[in-house]
């Protein structure tokens, strides 16, 4: 495994001699714009192994993406190689259907320390809840970014991560709407604590997510990638393109339903992914 090969994979060719916030921010942005959040292996009959060599080969050499356990683990390795003080944390993601956070840890995120400040770095939440820059770990402070306003609040050593939602303008519909106005304009994302974790703490989760029929990753094939203006998302046969802040506090959302042939072409054209095995969306 070679850090230069990783940096080439994310098209980063600037200096990385300083393990500072500026370098971290640029590497992070290159990572989320090059490496899709995707669970396509599960829908192609491939097993996802949670070890660094397998993850590296898949994402760096085969130019695939990965889910949080893979993408953030690869980023953890890369940041360590580049001299950052980084540790793995575990998160409990919010499940809107249940209106509750998951009882078990089901997400991996990173904490990076720079000059006495802590930053949360999460390159693999995917979709519209993906931050574009490292977020300072500070309670109750709005942190505006291109995708929206992010915020942490801390209560009794548990941290809560959320985003202020924007309205969506869908050209097929005449009136902009939010996801669900009844739920308010705050989207809860996940909770976490600052207890450091090891990748082996997630091995059971990695197996469970691949065999449990009732989790969203089993039910839907998902591939999303951040772009310079917004994001691309392919869920099943539905391709969505989002442009952030197309109008004041409103994102442009364009939705297309694809055929099987178009799914394959879209993966190649938009996500730079060519699968070895047949995808069943």
Secondary structure, DSSP 8 states (H G I E B T S, - for coil): --HHHHHHHTT--S---S-SHHHHHHHHHHHHHHS-EE-GGGGTT-----SHHHHHIIIIIS---B-HHHHHHHHHHHHHHTT-EEEEEEEEEEETTTTEE-SS--EEEEEEEETTEEEEE-S-S-GGG--SS-EE--BT--EEETTEEEEEEEETTEEEEEEE--EEE-TTSSS-B-S-GGG-SEEEEEEE----B-GGGGHHHHHHHHH-TTSHHHH--EEEEE-SSEEEEEETTEEEEEEEEEETTEEEEEEEE--HHHHHHHHHHHH----SS----
